[in-house]
């Protein structure tokens, strides 16, 4: 199972509420597509700017989880399809009650140890590098990489084999609740995202309107022009 397949599109959209958060944006800065012959792979590297309005975030978070940022056993998980794959979620622990800015919030989930860098298994396999985050003007700049290859026969993947690649900037807010065994485990309450809440079709894919994406099979080696980055449902 590939990292991007852990949650199916249907489950993501149906089982957990998604809400557009004003001031939450993802913007493409630059990118490059390269062949990696030693691995039979093709990969892209790219830079994205991820913006968040902290006040809007806190107001929306408290609507779904009162005093969300004040409990050490509440948690957060970044949803970063196309950018990187976060293993699980991060409890607030000692940061609880002290998160009063983007910088403090980002510090909870951006360390590289929380991100996967292994190949998926089967079919068109993919591997994320651990994204590198830096704070620029109170916002996040993400430097990312993702490779694709064929599993099994190890033949060289071609540009025509590349899928539609979407780029997701969303934060999954989890609240710890008491379970049947008396223990406490975080459960997802809402996913705040840059995209709109309406679901649209992009070829055979379902995406939230406004999701940033590119059509892999239409790329060329070298620099990725900004015009190759599209928004779902927008002409």
DRENPA-3360 file (N, C-alpha, C; in nm, 2 decimals, always signed):
BEGIN
1 = XXXXXXXX = +0.08/-0.12/+0.00/+0.00/+0.00/+0.00/+0.09/+0.12/+0.00 ~ +0.06/+0.22/-0.09/+0.14/+0.34/-0.10/+0.10/+0.44/+0.01 ~ +0.19/+0.53/+0.04/+0.16/+0.62/+0.15/+0.04/+0.70/+0.11 ~ +0.03/+0.74/-0.01/-0.09/+0.82/-0.05/-0.22/+0.75/-0.05 ~ -0.21/+0.61/-0.04/-0.33/+0.53/-0.04/-0.38/+0.49/+0.10 ~ -0.31/+0.53/+0.20/-0.35/+0.49/+0.34/-0.49/+0.53/+0.37 ~ -0.53/+0.65/+0.33/-0.67/+0.69/+0.34/-0.72/+0.70/+0.19 ~ -0.83/+0.63/+0.16/-0.88/+0.65/+0.02/-0.95/+0.78/+0.01;
9 = XXXXXXXX = -0.97/+0.83/-0.12/-1.04/+0.95/-0.14/-1.18/+0.95/-0.08 ~ -1.25/+0.84/-0.09/-1.38/+0.83/-0.04/-1.39/+0.84/+0.11 ~ -1.29/+0.77/+0.18/-1.29/+0.78/+0.32/-1.25/+0.92/+0.37 ~ -1.15/+0.98/+0.31/-1.11/+1.11/+0.35/-1.23/+1.21/+0.34 ~ -1.31/+1.20/+0.23/-1.41/+1.30/+0.21/-1.54/+1.27/+0.29 ~ -1.56/+1.14/+0.32/-1.69/+1.11/+0.38/-1.69/+1.09/+0.53 ~ -1.57/+1.05/+0.58/-1.57/+1.01/+0.72/-1.53/+1.12/+0.82 ~ -1.46/+1.22/+0.77/-1.41/+1.33/+0.85/-1.45/+1.46/+0.80;
17 = XXXXXXXX = -1.51/+1.55/+0.88/-1.55/+1.69/+0.82/-1.42/+1.76/+0.78 ~ -1.44/+1.83/+0.66/-1.33/+1.91/+0.61/-1.39/+2.05/+0.60 ~ -1.31/+2.15/+0.64/-1.35/+2.29/+0.64/-1.24/+2.38/+0.58 ~ -1.28/+2.46/+0.48/-1.19/+2.56/+0.43/-1.16/+2.66/+0.54 ~ -1.03/+2.69/+0.55/-0.99/+2.79/+0.65/-0.94/+2.91/+0.58 ~ -1.01/+3.03/+0.59/-0.96/+3.15/+0.53/-0.81/+3.18/+0.58 ~ -0.73/+3.22/+0.48/-0.59/+3.25/+0.52/-0.50/+3.13/+0.51 ~ -0.55/+3.01/+0.48/-0.47/+2.89/+0.46/-0.45/+2.87/+0.31;
25 = XXXXXXXX = -0.32/+2.88/+0.27/-0.30/+2.88/+0.13/-0.17/+2.80/+0.10 ~ -0.17/+2.73/-0.02/-0.04/+2.67/-0.07/-0.01/+2.73/-0.20 ~ +0.11/+2.77/-0.22/+0.16/+2.83/-0.34/+0.29/+2.77/-0.39 ~ +0.29/+2.74/-0.52/+0.40/+2.68/-0.59/+0.51/+2.78/-0.61 ~ +0.63/+2.75/-0.57/+0.74/+2.85/-0.59/+0.83/+2.81/-0.71 ~ +0.88/+2.68/-0.70/+0.96/+2.63/-0.81/+0.96/+2.48/-0.81 ~ +1.00/+2.42/-0.92/+1.01/+2.27/-0.92/+1.09/+2.22/-1.04 ~ +1.13/+2.09/-1.03/+1.21/+2.03/-1.14/+1.18/+1.88/-1.14;
33 = XXXXXXXX = +1.16/+1.83/-1.27/+1.14/+1.69/-1.29/+1.27/+1.63/-1.35 ~ +1.31/+1.52/-1.29/+1.44/+1.46/-1.33/+1.42/+1.30/-1.34 ~ +1.50/+1.25/-1.43/+1.51/+1.10/-1.44/+1.62/+1.05/-1.34 ~ +1.59/+0.94/-1.28/+1.69/+0.88/-1.19/+1.72/+0.74/-1.23 ~ +1.80/+0.72/-1.34/+1.82/+0.59/-1.40/+1.87/+0.48/-1.31 ~ +1.95/+0.51/-1.21/+2.00/+0.41/-1.12/+1.89/+0.34/-1.04 ~ +1.78/+0.40/-1.03/+1.66/+0.34/-0.96/+1.55/+0.31/-1.05 ~ +1.56/+0.34/-1.18/+1.45/+0.32/-1.27/+1.34/+0.42/-1.24;
41 = XXXXXXXX = +1.37/+0.53/-1.19/+1.27/+0.62/-1.14/+1.27/+0.76/-1.21 ~ +1.16/+0.83/-1.19/+1.14/+0.97/-1.22/+1.10/+1.04/-1.10 ~ +1.15/+1.16/-1.07/+1.11/+1.22/-0.95/+1.10/+1.37/-0.97 ~ +1.02/+1.44/-0.89/+1.02/+1.58/-0.89/+1.07/+1.63/-0.75 ~ +1.14/+1.75/-0.76/+1.17/+1.82/-0.64/+1.10/+1.96/-0.65 ~ +1.06/+2.02/-0.54/+0.98/+2.14/-0.55/+0.99/+2.22/-0.42 ~ +0.95/+2.34/-0.43/+0.94/+2.43/-0.32/+0.80/+2.49/-0.32 ~ +0.74/+2.49/-0.20/+0.60/+2.54/-0.18/+0.60/+2.63/-0.06;
49 = XXXXXXXX = +0.52/+2.74/-0.07/+0.49/+2.82/+0.05/+0.36/+2.78/+0.10 ~ +0.36/+2.76/+0.23/+0.23/+2.72/+0.30/+0.20/+2.83/+0.40 ~ +0.08/+2.89/+0.38/+0.04/+3.00/+0.47/-0.07/+2.96/+0.56 ~ -0.07/+3.03/+0.68/-0.18/+3.00/+0.77/-0.20/+3.13/+0.85 ~ -0.33/+3.17/+0.87/-0.37/+3.28/+0.95/-0.40/+3.22/+1.09 ~ -0.31/+3.25/+1.18/-0.32/+3.18/+1.31/-0.45/+3.21/+1.39 ~ -0.49/+3.34/+1.39/-0.61/+3.37/+1.46/-0.73/+3.30/+1.40 ~ -0.74/+3.29/+1.27/-0.85/+3.21/+1.21/-0.84/+3.06/+1.25;
57 = XXXXXXXX = -0.72/+3.01/+1.25/-0.70/+2.87/+1.29/-0.75/+2.85/+1.43 ~ -0.71/+2.94/+1.52/-0.75/+2.92/+1.66/-0.90/+2.92/+1.68 ~ -0.96/+3.02/+1.61/-1.11/+3.04/+1.63/-1.18/+2.91/+1.57 ~ -1.14/+2.86/+1.46/-1.20/+2.74/+1.40/-1.17/+2.62/+1.48 ~ -1.05/+2.61/+1.53/-1.01/+2.49/+1.61/-1.10/+2.49/+1.74 ~ -1.12/+2.60/+1.80/-1.20/+2.60/+1.93/-1.35/+2.58/+1.90 ~ -1.39/+2.60/+1.78/-1.53/+2.56/+1.75/-1.56/+2.41/+1.76 ~ -1.45/+2.34/+1.71/-1.47/+2.19/+1.71/-1.41/+2.12/+1.83;
65 = XXXXXXXX = -1.31/+2.18/+1.89/-1.25/+2.13/+2.01/-1.22/+2.25/+2.11 ~ -1.31/+2.28/+2.20/-1.29/+2.39/+2.29/-1.16/+2.38/+2.36 ~ -1.09/+2.50/+2.36/-0.95/+2.51/+2.42/-0.86/+2.40/+2.36 ~ -0.87/+2.39/+2.23/-0.79/+2.28/+2.16/-0.64/+2.29/+2.19 ~ -0.58/+2.41/+2.19/-0.44/+2.42/+2.20/-0.39/+2.41/+2.34 ~ -0.48/+2.40/+2.44/-0.44/+2.40/+2.58/-0.43/+2.26/+2.64 ~ -0.47/+2.16/+2.58/-0.46/+2.02/+2.63/-0.34/+1.95/+2.58 ~ -0.25/+1.90/+2.67/-0.13/+1.83/+2.63/-0.16/+1.70/+2.55;
73 = XXXXXXXX = -0.28/+1.64/+2.57/-0.31/+1.52/+2.50/-0.40/+1.53/+2.38 ~ -0.42/+1.66/+2.34/-0.48/+1.68/+2.21/-0.36/+1.67/+2.11 ~ -0.40/+1.65/+1.98/-0.29/+1.63/+1.88/-0.32/+1.69/+1.75 ~ -0.22/+1.69/+1.66/-0.24/+1.75/+1.53/-0.16/+1.66/+1.43 ~ -0.22/+1.65/+1.31/-0.15/+1.58/+1.20/-0.16/+1.66/+1.07 ~ -0.04/+1.69/+1.01/-0.04/+1.76/+0.88/-0.08/+1.66/+0.77 ~ -0.17/+1.70/+0.68/-0.20/+1.62/+0.56/-0.13/+1.69/+0.45 ~ -0.03/+1.62/+0.39/+0.06/+1.69/+0.30/+0.08/+1.61/+0.17;
81 = XXXXXXXX = -0.03/+1.56/+0.11/-0.02/+1.48/-0.01/+0.06/+1.56/-0.11 ~ +0.15/+1.49/-0.18/+0.24/+1.55/-0.28/+0.36/+1.62/-0.23 ~ +0.36/+1.64/-0.09/+0.47/+1.71/-0.03/+0.55/+1.62/+0.06 ~ +0.49/+1.53/+0.14/+0.55/+1.45/+0.23/+0.45/+1.36/+0.30 ~ +0.50/+1.26/+0.37/+0.40/+1.17/+0.45/+0.44/+1.17/+0.59 ~ +0.35/+1.22/+0.68/+0.37/+1.22/+0.82/+0.32/+1.09/+0.87 ~ +0.40/+1.03/+0.96/+0.37/+0.89/+1.01/+0.24/+0.88/+1.08 ~ +0.21/+0.97/+1.18/+0.10/+0.95/+1.26/+0.04/+1.09/+1.30;
89 = XXXXXXXX = +0.06/+1.13/+1.42/+0.02/+1.26/+1.47/+0.11/+1.30/+1.58 ~ +0.10/+1.43/+1.62/+0.18/+1.48/+1.73/+0.10/+1.54/+1.84 ~ +0.12/+1.48/+1.96/+0.06/+1.54/+2.08/+0.12/+1.68/+2.11 ~ +0.04/+1.76/+2.18/+0.10/+1.89/+2.21/+0.19/+1.88/+2.33 ~ +0.17/+1.79/+2.42/+0.26/+1.77/+2.54/+0.29/+1.91/+2.60 ~ +0.42/+1.93/+2.61/+0.47/+2.05/+2.69/+0.44/+2.18/+2.61 ~ +0.40/+2.17/+2.49/+0.37/+2.30/+2.41/+0.23/+2.35/+2.44 ~ +0.14/+2.26/+2.50/+0.01/+2.30/+2.53/+0.00/+2.43/+2.62;
97 = XXXXXXXX = -0.09/+2.52/+2.58/-0.10/+2.64/+2.65/+0.00/+2.75/+2.61 ~ +0.10/+2.71/+2.53/+0.21/+2.80/+2.49/+0.20/+2.83/+2.34 ~ +0.11/+2.77/+2.26/+0.10/+2.79/+2.12/+0.02/+2.91/+2.09 ~ +0.09/+3.02/+2.06/+0.03/+3.15/+2.04/+0.06/+3.21/+1.90 ~ +0.13/+3.14/+1.82/+0.17/+3.19/+1.69/+0.19/+3.07/+1.59 ~ +0.20/+3.11/+1.46/+0.23/+3.01/+1.36/+0.36/+2.93/+1.40 ~ +0.46/+3.01/+1.44/+0.59/+2.95/+1.46/+0.58/+2.84/+1.57 ~ +0.51/+2.87/+1.68/+0.50/+2.77/+1.78/+0.42/+2.65/+1.74;
105 = XXXXXXXX = +0.31/+2.67/+1.66/+0.23/+2.56/+1.60/+0.31/+2.47/+1.51 ~ +0.38/+2.54/+1.42/+0.46/+2.46/+1.32/+0.57/+2.38/+1.38 ~ +0.62/+2.43/+1.49/+0.73/+2.36/+1.56/+0.69/+2.22/+1.61 ~ +0.56/+2.20/+1.63/+0.50/+2.07/+1.68/+0.52/+1.96/+1.58 ~ +0.50/+1.99/+1.45/+0.49/+1.88/+1.35/+0.59/+1.89/+1.24 ~ +0.69/+1.98/+1.24/+0.78/+1.99/+1.13/+0.91/+1.92/+1.14 ~ +0.95/+1.87/+1.26/+1.08/+1.80/+1.26/+1.08/+1.68/+1.17 ~ +1.19/+1.65/+1.10/+1.20/+1.56/+0.99/+1.18/+1.41/+1.04;
113 = XXXXXXXX = +1.21/+1.38/+1.17/+1.19/+1.25/+1.22/+1.05/+1.20/+1.21 ~ +0.95/+1.29/+1.20/+0.81/+1.25/+1.19/+0.77/+1.21/+1.05 ~ +0.86/+1.21/+0.95/+0.82/+1.19/+0.81/+0.88/+1.06/+0.75 ~ +0.81/+1.00/+0.66/+0.85/+0.87/+0.60/+0.94/+0.90/+0.48 ~ +1.03/+0.81/+0.45/+1.12/+0.82/+0.34/+1.15/+0.69/+0.27 ~ +1.05/+0.60/+0.28/+1.06/+0.46/+0.22/+0.97/+0.45/+0.10 ~ +1.01/+0.36/+0.01/+0.93/+0.33/-0.10/+0.80/+0.25/-0.06 ~ +0.69/+0.29/-0.13/+0.57/+0.21/-0.12/+0.59/+0.07/-0.19;
121 = XXXXXXXX = +0.50/-0.02/-0.19/+0.52/-0.15/-0.25/+0.41/-0.18/-0.34 ~ +0.44/-0.22/-0.46/+0.35/-0.27/-0.56/+0.30/-0.17/-0.66 ~ +0.29/-0.21/-0.79/+0.24/-0.12/-0.89/+0.33/+0.00/-0.91 ~ +0.28/+0.11/-0.94/+0.36/+0.23/-0.95/+0.40/+0.28/-0.81 ~ +0.52/+0.25/-0.77/+0.56/+0.28/-0.63/+0.61/+0.42/-0.63 ~ +0.60/+0.48/-0.51/+0.64/+0.61/-0.49/+0.72/+0.63/-0.35 ~ +0.80/+0.72/-0.35/+0.88/+0.75/-0.23/+0.89/+0.90/-0.20 ~ +0.85/+0.94/-0.09/+0.87/+1.08/-0.05/+1.01/+1.09/+0.02;
129 = XXXXXXXX = +1.08/+1.20/+0.00/+1.19/+1.24/+0.08/+1.13/+1.31/+0.21 ~ +1.21/+1.32/+0.31/+1.16/+1.39/+0.43/+1.16/+1.54/+0.39 ~ +1.04/+1.60/+0.40/+1.04/+1.75/+0.36/+1.13/+1.83/+0.45 ~ +1.18/+1.94/+0.40/+1.26/+2.03/+0.48/+1.18/+2.16/+0.50 ~ +1.15/+2.20/+0.62/+1.07/+2.32/+0.64/+1.15/+2.43/+0.70 ~ +1.12/+2.55/+0.66/+1.18/+2.67/+0.72/+1.08/+2.78/+0.73 ~ +1.10/+2.86/+0.83/+1.00/+2.97/+0.86/+1.05/+3.09/+0.78 ~ +0.95/+3.14/+0.70/+0.98/+3.26/+0.62/+0.87/+3.36/+0.64;
137 = XXXXXXXX = +0.90/+3.47/+0.72/+0.80/+3.57/+0.74/+0.68/+3.52/+0.82 ~ +0.70/+3.42/+0.91/+0.59/+3.37/+0.99/+0.52/+3.26/+0.92 ~ +0.56/+3.22/+0.80/+0.49/+3.11/+0.73/+0.59/+3.00/+0.69 ~ +0.54/+2.89/+0.64/+0.62/+2.78/+0.62/+0.67/+2.77/+0.47 ~ +0.79/+2.75/+0.45/+0.84/+2.71/+0.31/+0.89/+2.57/+0.32 ~ +0.83/+2.49/+0.23/+0.86/+2.34/+0.23/+0.94/+2.31/+0.10 ~ +1.05/+2.24/+0.12/+1.13/+2.19/+0.01/+1.11/+2.04/+0.01 ~ +1.06/+1.99/-0.10/+1.01/+1.85/-0.10/+1.07/+1.77/-0.22;
145 = XXXXXXXX = +1.05/+1.64/-0.22/+1.09/+1.55/-0.33/+1.01/+1.43/-0.32 ~ +0.97/+1.38/-0.44/+0.90/+1.26/-0.45/+0.94/+1.18/-0.58 ~ +0.96/+1.05/-0.57/+1.00/+0.97/-0.68/+0.90/+0.86/-0.71 ~ +0.90/+0.82/-0.84/+0.81/+0.71/-0.88/+0.89/+0.61/-0.96 ~ +0.85/+0.48/-0.94/+0.91/+0.37/-1.02/+0.81/+0.26/-1.02 ~ +0.84/+0.17/-1.12/+0.76/+0.05/-1.13/+0.81/-0.06/-1.03 ~ +0.72/-0.12/-0.96/+0.76/-0.23/-0.87/+0.77/-0.36/-0.96 ~ +0.83/-0.46/-0.90/+0.84/-0.59/-0.97/+0.95/-0.60/-1.07;
153 = XXXXXXXX = +0.92/-0.56/-1.19/+1.02/-0.59/-1.30/+1.12/-0.48/-1.31 ~ +1.11/-0.37/-1.23/+1.21/-0.26/-1.22/+1.24/-0.20/-1.36 ~ +1.15/-0.20/-1.45/+1.17/-0.13/-1.58/+1.17/+0.02/-1.55 ~ +1.23/+0.10/-1.64/+1.24/+0.24/-1.62/+1.10/+0.30/-1.64 ~ +1.05/+0.38/-1.54/+0.92/+0.44/-1.55/+0.94/+0.56/-1.65 ~ +0.83/+0.59/-1.73/+0.83/+0.69/-1.83/+0.74/+0.81/-1.78 ~ +0.76/+0.92/-1.84/+0.67/+1.04/-1.80/+0.53/+1.00/-1.83 ~ +0.50/+0.93/-1.93/+0.36/+0.90/-1.96/+0.29/+0.81/-1.85;
161 = XXXXXXXX = +0.38/+0.75/-1.77/+0.32/+0.67/-1.66/+0.28/+0.75/-1.54 ~ +0.33/+0.87/-1.53/+0.31/+0.95/-1.41/+0.16/+0.98/-1.39 ~ +0.11/+0.98/-1.27/-0.03/+1.01/-1.24/-0.06/+1.16/-1.22 ~ -0.18/+1.19/-1.20/-0.22/+1.32/-1.16/-0.17/+1.34/-1.01 ~ -0.10/+1.44/-0.99/-0.03/+1.46/-0.86/-0.09/+1.58/-0.79 ~ -0.16/+1.56/-0.68/-0.22/+1.67/-0.61/-0.14/+1.71/-0.49 ~ -0.15/+1.84/-0.45/-0.07/+1.90/-0.34/-0.17/+1.95/-0.23 ~ -0.16/+1.89/-0.12/-0.26/+1.91/-0.01/-0.19/+1.98/+0.11;
169 = XXXXXXXX = -0.25/+2.09/+0.15/-0.21/+2.16/+0.27/-0.33/+2.16/+0.37 ~ -0.33/+2.07/+0.46/-0.44/+2.06/+0.55/-0.39/+2.02/+0.69 ~ -0.46/+2.05/+0.79/-0.43/+2.01/+0.93/-0.54/+1.94/+0.99 ~ -0.51/+1.82/+1.04/-0.61/+1.73/+1.10/-0.61/+1.75/+1.25 ~ -0.71/+1.80/+1.31/-0.72/+1.83/+1.45/-0.78/+1.71/+1.53 ~ -0.71/+1.66/+1.62/-0.75/+1.55/+1.70/-0.77/+1.58/+1.85 ~ -0.87/+1.53/+1.90/-0.90/+1.54/+2.05/-0.89/+1.41/+2.12 ~ -0.82/+1.40/+2.23/-0.81/+1.28/+2.31/-0.94/+1.26/+2.39;
177 = XXXXXXXX = -1.00/+1.14/+2.37/-1.13/+1.11/+2.44/-1.11/+0.97/+2.51 ~ -1.19/+0.95/+2.61/-1.18/+0.83/+2.69/-1.24/+0.71/+2.61 ~ -1.17/+0.60/+2.59/-1.22/+0.49/+2.52/-1.29/+0.39/+2.61 ~ -1.34/+0.28/+2.55/-1.41/+0.18/+2.63/-1.32/+0.11/+2.73 ~ -1.19/+0.11/+2.71/-1.10/+0.04/+2.81/-1.05/+0.14/+2.91 ~ -1.11/+0.26/+2.91/-1.07/+0.36/+3.01/-0.95/+0.44/+2.97 ~ -0.88/+0.40/+2.86/-0.77/+0.48/+2.81/-0.81/+0.60/+2.72 ~ -0.72/+0.68/+2.69/-0.75/+0.80/+2.61/-0.67/+0.79/+2.48;
185 = XXXXXXXX = -0.74/+0.82/+2.37/-0.67/+0.81/+2.24/-0.73/+0.92/+2.15 ~ -0.64/+0.99/+2.07/-0.69/+1.10/+1.99/-0.78/+1.06/+1.88 ~ -0.89/+1.13/+1.86/-0.98/+1.11/+1.74/-0.99/+1.23/+1.66 ~ -1.00/+1.22/+1.53/-1.01/+1.33/+1.44/-1.14/+1.40/+1.46 ~ -1.14/+1.53/+1.47/-1.26/+1.61/+1.48/-1.29/+1.70/+1.36 ~ -1.19/+1.75/+1.30/-1.21/+1.83/+1.18/-1.07/+1.84/+1.10 ~ -1.08/+1.86/+0.97/-0.96/+1.88/+0.89/-0.97/+2.02/+0.83 ~ -0.88/+2.11/+0.86/-0.88/+2.24/+0.81/-0.79/+2.25/+0.69;
193 = XXXXXXXX = -0.83/+2.31/+0.58/-0.76/+2.30/+0.46/-0.76/+2.43/+0.38 ~ -0.67/+2.44/+0.28/-0.67/+2.55/+0.19/-0.78/+2.54/+0.08 ~ -0.82/+2.42/+0.05/-0.91/+2.40/-0.06/-1.06/+2.44/-0.01 ~ -1.15/+2.45/-0.11/-1.29/+2.47/-0.08/-1.35/+2.34/-0.04 ~ -1.47/+2.34/+0.01/-1.54/+2.22/+0.06/-1.61/+2.14/-0.05 ~ -1.64/+2.20/-0.16/-1.71/+2.13/-0.27/-1.62/+2.03/-0.34 ~ -1.67/+1.91/-0.37/-1.59/+1.81/-0.43/-1.62/+1.81/-0.58 ~ -1.51/+1.81/-0.66/-1.52/+1.81/-0.81/-1.44/+1.69/-0.86;
201 = XXXXXXXX = -1.46/+1.66/-0.99/-1.38/+1.56/-1.06/-1.27/+1.62/-1.14 ~ -1.16/+1.56/-1.13/-1.05/+1.58/-1.22/-1.01/+1.45/-1.29 ~ -1.06/+1.44/-1.42/-1.05/+1.31/-1.48/-1.12/+1.21/-1.40 ~ -1.05/+1.10/-1.35/-1.12/+1.00/-1.27/-1.11/+1.03/-1.12 ~ -1.04/+1.13/-1.08/-1.01/+1.17/-0.94/-1.12/+1.26/-0.88 ~ -1.14/+1.24/-0.76/-1.22/+1.34/-0.68/-1.13/+1.43/-0.60 ~ -1.15/+1.56/-0.61/-1.07/+1.65/-0.53/-1.16/+1.76/-0.48 ~ -1.12/+1.82/-0.37/-1.19/+1.94/-0.33/-1.16/+2.06/-0.42;
209 = XXXXXXXX = -1.26/+2.14/-0.45/-1.24/+2.25/-0.55/-1.12/+2.34/-0.50 ~ -1.04/+2.38/-0.59/-0.93/+2.46/-0.56/-0.80/+2.39/-0.52 ~ -0.81/+2.25/-0.51/-0.69/+2.18/-0.48/-0.58/+2.20/-0.59 ~ -0.46/+2.22/-0.55/-0.35/+2.24/-0.64/-0.30/+2.11/-0.70 ~ -0.28/+2.10/-0.83/-0.24/+1.97/-0.88/-0.17/+1.99/-1.02 ~ -0.10/+1.88/-1.06/-0.04/+1.88/-1.19/-0.06/+1.75/-1.26 ~ -0.07/+1.74/-1.39/-0.09/+1.62/-1.46/+0.05/+1.56/-1.50 ~ +0.09/+1.46/-1.43/+0.22/+1.40/-1.45/+0.26/+1.37/-1.59;
217 = XXXXXXXX = +0.17/+1.31/-1.66/+0.20/+1.26/-1.80/+0.23/+1.38/-1.89 ~ +0.19/+1.50/-1.85/+0.21/+1.62/-1.94/+0.34/+1.70/-1.91 ~ +0.41/+1.65/-1.81/+0.54/+1.72/-1.77/+0.65/+1.69/-1.87 ~ +0.76/+1.77/-1.86/+0.88/+1.74/-1.93/+1.00/+1.75/-1.83 ~ +1.11/+1.69/-1.86/+1.22/+1.69/-1.78/+1.28/+1.84/-1.77 ~ +1.33/+1.87/-1.66/+1.38/+2.01/-1.64/+1.29/+2.09/-1.55 ~ +1.30/+2.22/-1.56/+1.22/+2.30/-1.47/+1.07/+2.28/-1.50 ~ +0.99/+2.28/-1.39/+0.84/+2.27/-1.40/+0.78/+2.41/-1.41;
225 = XXXXXXXX = +0.73/+2.45/-1.52/+0.67/+2.59/-1.53/+0.55/+2.60/-1.44 ~ +0.53/+2.72/-1.39/+0.42/+2.75/-1.30/+0.29/+2.72/-1.36 ~ +0.28/+2.73/-1.50/+0.15/+2.71/-1.56/+0.11/+2.56/-1.56 ~ +0.20/+2.47/-1.53/+0.17/+2.33/-1.52/+0.09/+2.30/-1.39 ~ +0.09/+2.39/-1.29/+0.02/+2.38/-1.17/-0.12/+2.43/-1.19 ~ -0.22/+2.35/-1.17/-0.36/+2.38/-1.19/-0.44/+2.38/-1.06 ~ -0.56/+2.43/-1.06/-0.65/+2.43/-0.95/-0.78/+2.35/-0.99 ~ -0.81/+2.25/-0.91/-0.93/+2.17/-0.94/-1.05/+2.25/-0.95;
233 = XXX = -1.13/+2.23/-1.06/-1.25/+2.29/-1.08/-1.25/+2.44/-1.12 ~ -1.12/+2.48/-1.15/-1.11/+2.62/-1.20/-1.05/+2.62/-1.33 ~ -1.10/+2.71/-1.42/-1.05/+2.71/-1.56/-0.93/+2.81/-1.56;
% end
